[in-house]
Amino acid sequence: MDGVLDVHDLHVWNLSVGLPILTAHVHIARAADADAVLRGLEGYVRRTLGITHSTIQICNYQVGKGRDGRGGRVRELEHGAGA
């Protein structure tokens, strides 16, 4: 899907028989429209996977100014649909 960089903390389980639940954190590109990506993902999960109960958290990567202790730059994560 356009704008999606990766997905982590993806969990799918049955709350009860016939009631699957999905939760995920989705990293999006800085220029991506978070609301559009979220609507697209919710529609995909509903139509393609048949899961009507989902929680998808949109996260944006930001390049941090800190160092990782090995001389590399640290990528900080901003969570939230509008982050």
C-alpha positions as CSV (number, residue, x, y, z in Angstrom):
1,M,0.0,0.0,0.0
2,D,1.3,3.4,-0.9
3,G,2.8,5.3,2.0
4,V,3.4,2.2,4.2
5,L,7.0,1.6,5.2
6,D,6.5,-1.4,7.5
7,V,4.3,-3.1,10.0
8,H,5.2,-4.3,13.5
9,D,3.5,-5.5,16.6
10,L,0.9,-7.3,14.4
11,H,-1.4,-9.5,16.4
12,V,-4.4,-11.5,15.2
13,W,-6.5,-13.7,17.4
14,N,-10.1,-14.8,18.0
15,L,-11.9,-13.0,20.8
16,S,-14.6,-15.7,20.5
17,V,-15.6,-18.2,17.9
18,G,-16.0,-16.3,14.6
19,L,-14.8,-12.9,16.0
20,P,-11.2,-12.3,14.9
21,I,-9.4,-9.2,16.1
22,L,-6.3,-7.5,14.6
23,T,-4.0,-5.0,16.1
24,A,-0.9,-3.5,14.4
25,H,1.5,-0.5,14.4
26,V,2.1,0.7,10.8
27,H,5.1,3.0,10.0
28,I,4.3,5.4,7.2
29,A,6.4,7.7,5.1
30,R,6.7,11.3,6.3
31,A,4.8,12.6,3.3
32,A,2.0,10.0,3.5
33,D,-1.5,11.0,4.4
34,A,-2.1,9.2,7.7
35,D,-5.9,9.3,7.5
36,A,-5.9,8.0,3.9
37,V,-3.5,5.2,4.8
38,L,-5.6,4.2,7.9
39,R,-8.8,4.2,5.8
40,G,-7.1,2.0,3.2
41,L,-5.7,-0.4,5.7
42,E,-9.0,-0.7,7.6
43,G,-10.8,-1.4,4.3
44,Y,-8.2,-4.0,3.3
45,V,-8.5,-5.8,6.6
46,R,-12.3,-5.8,6.5
47,R,-12.7,-6.7,2.8
48,T,-9.8,-9.0,2.2
49,L,-9.2,-10.6,5.5
50,G,-12.8,-10.5,6.8
51,I,-11.8,-8.9,10.1
52,T,-14.3,-6.3,11.2
53,H,-12.7,-5.5,14.6
54,S,-9.2,-3.9,14.2
55,T,-6.9,-1.4,15.9
56,I,-4.3,0.1,13.7
57,Q,-1.8,2.6,15.1
58,I,-0.1,4.9,12.5
59,C,3.5,5.8,13.3
60,N,5.9,8.2,11.5
61,Y,9.6,7.7,11.3
62,Q,11.6,10.8,12.1
63,V,15.4,11.0,11.8
64,G,16.8,11.7,15.3
65,K,19.8,13.8,16.1
66,G,20.9,11.4,18.8
67,R,23.5,8.7,18.3
68,D,23.0,5.0,18.9
69,G,26.3,4.5,20.8
70,R,28.0,3.0,17.7
71,G,28.2,6.3,15.8
72,G,25.0,5.8,13.8
73,R,22.0,8.0,13.8
74,V,19.0,7.0,15.8
75,R,15.5,6.8,14.2
76,E,13.0,8.0,16.7
77,L,9.4,7.0,16.3
78,E,6.4,9.3,16.7
79,H,3.1,7.5,17.4
80,G,-0.3,8.7,16.6
81,A,-2.4,9.3,13.5
82,G,-1.3,12.9,13.2
83,A,2.2,12.5,14.4
